[in-house]
């Protein structure tokens, strides 16, 4: 498959997820992937898979362009980015090509790192699962997140959720999610977090301006609600700092699970992160969690929640395993960006 086609495939995926503007940007950048631009030459010679199932290089480059706009490095490009409207594909393409030249060093450095979004809308799933666990065990929660990025989703208890008319979370929450909710609401609990920690190979610090720029840049420019949400999440993180360790995820998790946490449910979770682990790492991680689960008891239960692509539909599977007992729960499916949730797990009437 040609590089241009890979850009076009990513453009189609972005349009399907509601970002027509990002689709246009990717289409124009795909047409610019010809020898002669230093950035294009680097991508054309990329060692590895540049597609969405590999290194996601088209999204890296689109994020770099958005970063030029957000950081005011390219006022002319910013003038044709949302909220501005009406620019033709030709004019947009010309400005993007100019940016490839004039911001060559910035973009070459930017695309060295993978996309990181820390999508706040995914916390809707975490809120629902948190209430389910609180209702079931009537114990506080200890949170462990794999692939935590900036740790913003570890603050899910401070986010509101409206699920089919039922309201969860704190009153007057600065972030309140209202996805299209299919099915009945989850059982209501009283989630209380006693500790929260995460791990990432490249953790970002929401208090750092460069890291905030990276997180903002990977949110598509024509989706202002998502941009507003993550800015509110930065404020939450300033009030409740979260420790995200820079480490191999499974080595870190093994250490975290080495001793039982008596009197609390240990909730291990990941949202669109497990799929980026190699098969050996996935197998190791599963083994570590299952071994810890075998030692769990009702004084120190363990829960493993995943929201991950499974190839069955253009959405993520929601799965929960509980110990003791190794109970498997199919919680349903969710849109990758949290626009809708098809909840099939326990509900308020169970």
N, C-alpha and C positions, 0 to 999 in steps of 0.2 A: 504494500500500500504506500502511495506517495505521501510525502510530508504535507502537501496541500490538502490531500484527502483526509488526513488525520485532523488537521485544523478544521476542515468542514464537518467532520463527524462530531467534533467537540462543539462546534457552533450549533449543530442540530440539537445536541443534548442540552445546551444552555437555553435554546429557544423553548424546548419542551419543559424546562424548569422555570419558564417565565421571564427570561431575560433576552428580549429581542435585540437590545443594544449590544450586549456582549456577543451575541451571535454575529452581528454585523462586524464588530471589531475582529473577531476570529476569522471571519471570511476574508476580510481585507488583509490581515496578517498572513493568512495562508497564501494569498496571491503574491505577497511580497517575499515569500520564501524561495528566492532565486539567488544564485551566487553573486557576490558583489557587496552585500551588506555583511559587516562583521558578525552581527547577531544572527542573520540568516545562515551564514557559513558555519557558525557554531552549532546551530540546530540541525543543519543538513548533515553534519559530521558527528552528530550525537552518538555516543556509545551506549546503546541500550534502547529500550522501547520508549518512545516519546508520547505514546497514546495515553488515554485516561486510565488504562489498566497497568500502565508502567509509570513513567516519571511525570506524566501530566504536563509536558513542556508547553503546549498551547495555553493552558491555564496559567502557567508561570508567567508567560510573556504578556498575556492579557492583564494579569495582576500588576506586572511592572508598569504597563501603560497607565493603569488606574492610579498607581502610586505617584507617577509623574504629575498627574492631575491634582491629587489630594495634597501633595507637598508643594504645589505651586511652582514646580520646576519648569513646566511647559504651559504658559498661559494661553497660547494659541490652541493647543490641544484641549485644554480645559474649557475653552469657549464653545466647543462642539460636543462636550460630554454633558450628560444629564446634570442638572435639570434643564439645560438648554436643549432645544429641539429644532428640527427642520433641516439639519445638515444632510447633504446628499451622500450616497455611498462613495462617490468619486472624491468629494472633498475630505471625507473622513479618512479614506485610504491614503490620500496625499499627505495629510498631516501625520498619520501613523508612520508612513515611510520616512518622513523628515525626522520624526522622533527616533526611529531606528538608527539614524545617522548621528544626530546631534546629542543623543543621550546614550551612545553606544556603551560606554564604560558602566554607567548606572545599570543598564538593562542586562549586560553580560554578568555583572555581579548578582543582580536580582534573580536571574533564572538558575543560579547555582543551587538554590534552596527550594524544596518542595512547597506546594501551596499549604497554607494553614488558615482555616476559617474559624474554628471554635464556634460552630453554628449554634446560636442561643436557642433557636426554635426547637432543637432536639430535646431541650430540657422538658418539654411537655411529656415525653415518654418517661423521663426520670421522675417527674412529679407523680405521675400515675403509679409507677412502680413503687415509689417511696411510700405513698399512701397504702398501697396494697400490703407492703411488708410491715408497715407500722400497725395496720389493722390486724394482720395475721399473728404477729409475734408480740405486740405490745411492749416493744423494747426500743431503745434509741439505736441510731444507725452510725456505723463507722464507714466512711466512704473511701474507696480506692479506685481511682480512674486510670485506665491505660490509654496512652495516646492523648494526654490531657491538654496539650498545647499550652494555652495561658491559664488553664484551670477555671475558666469562667463557668463551665457547666457543673463544677463542683458546688456552685452556689444556687442550685436549683430550688432549694427550700425558700429562697428569697424572691422567687418568681411566681406570679399568679397564673392560673390556668382556668379557662372556661371550657368544660367538656360536656357538650350536649345539655347546656343549661346549668350544670352543676359548677360551682365556683370553688377552687382550691387555692391554697396559698395565702400569704399575708394580705390584709386589707390595704388598699392604697399602694400596692406594689408598683414600682416604677416601670416594670416590665410585666405585662399581662398577655399571655398567649391565648389565642382563640382559634385553634385549628378546626377544620371541618372534622367533626368527631362522628365516626360511624360506630354504632353499638352503644350500650349503656355505659355510664361513667364507672370508673373503678370504685372499689370500696373506700370509704373515707377513714383515714387514720389521723394520727397526730405526730407527724414525723419530727423527730428531734435529733439533730446531728451532734454527735459528741466529738468527732474529728473528721477531717477531710484532707486527703493527700492525693497527689497524682504523679505520673511519670511520663516523660517524653524524651525522645532522642535530642530534640531541639526545642526545649521549652521557651515560651515567650513570656515576657514580664509586662503586664498591662500598665505598669507604672512607667515604663520606658517608652519614649516617644517613637523611636524606630520600630519597636515591636508593635506598638499600637498601629502605626502606619501599615505594617505588613498584614495585620489582622483586618484592617479596614479595606485594604487594596484588594483582598480576595473576596470581598462582598461585591456583587455586581452593581455597577453604578446606577442602573435604572431600577433598583430595588431599595428606595429610601427607608422603608419600614425596617428592613434588616439592618441598615446602617444605623438607624436611630436606636434599635435594640442593643446593638453591641456597644454603642457609646454609653447607654445606661448601664450596661454590664461592667464597663470600665469603672463607673462610679461605685457599683456594688463591690467590686474587687478592691477599691481603695479603702472601703470601710471594713471589709473582711478579707484580708490578704490570705492567699492560699499557697501552700508550698508544693511546687511541682519540681520533682527531682529530675536532673539530667542523667539518664541511665538507660541501660537495657531494660525493657519493660518487665520481662519475665524474671530476670535476676532480682530486680527491685521487688516484684510481687512475692517471690519466694521468701525474701527477707521479711516482708510485711506479714506473711502468713505463718512465720516460723513458730509463733506462740499464739494460742487462742485468746480472743478478746472477750473475756467473761462479762456477761451482762449487756451485750450489744450484738446487733446483727451486723456482720461484716458484709458490706455490699460492694462487690467488684463489678465495675461496669466499663463499657466502651461503646462509642457510637461512631460508626464509619471509621474505624481504626484497625481492627483485627485483620481486615482484608489486606492491609499493607504489610503485615508480618509475613515472613517467608513460611513455607509449609513446616520446616523443622521447628521454627520458633512457635508457630501455632500449636504443634504437637506437644512441645515442651510446656507451653502455657497451660494447655488443657490438662496435662499430667499434674502440674503443680497445683492447679485448682482442685482437681479431683482428689488428690492425696490429702489436701487440707480438708476437703469436704468429708472424707471418710473419718476424720477425727472430730468433726463437728458434733455438737450436742445441743439440746434445747437451751442450755445456758450460754452457748456461744455459736449461734447458727451462722451459716454462710450462704450468701445469695450471689449468683452470677447472672448479670443482666447484659444482654447484647442487642444492639441495633445495628445490623450489618446486611449488606447486599448478599443475596444467595443465588442470584441468577434466575430466579423464578418469575420475577416481574420487575418493572422499573420502579422498585421501591425496596425498602429494607424490611427484613424479618425481625420480629421482636420476640426474643426467647429469654426465659428465666429458668434457672436451675436452683433448687433449694436443698440444703442439707441441714440436719440429718434426714436421711430417707432418699436422697437423690431424686427429688420430685421435678419432673420436667413440665413446664408450662409454656404453651404457645399463646403469647399475648397478642398476636395479630401482625399487622404490617403498618408501616408508616412511610410517608413521603420523605425523601432524603433531606429536604429542607423544612420538614415539619409542617407542611401546609395542610396535610390531612393525616388522621390516624384511624385505622380500622381496628378497634379494640375488641379482642376476643378473649381476654383474660377474665378473671373473677370480677364481678361487678357488685354494686351496692346492694343488690337483692339476693346475692348468694349467701 
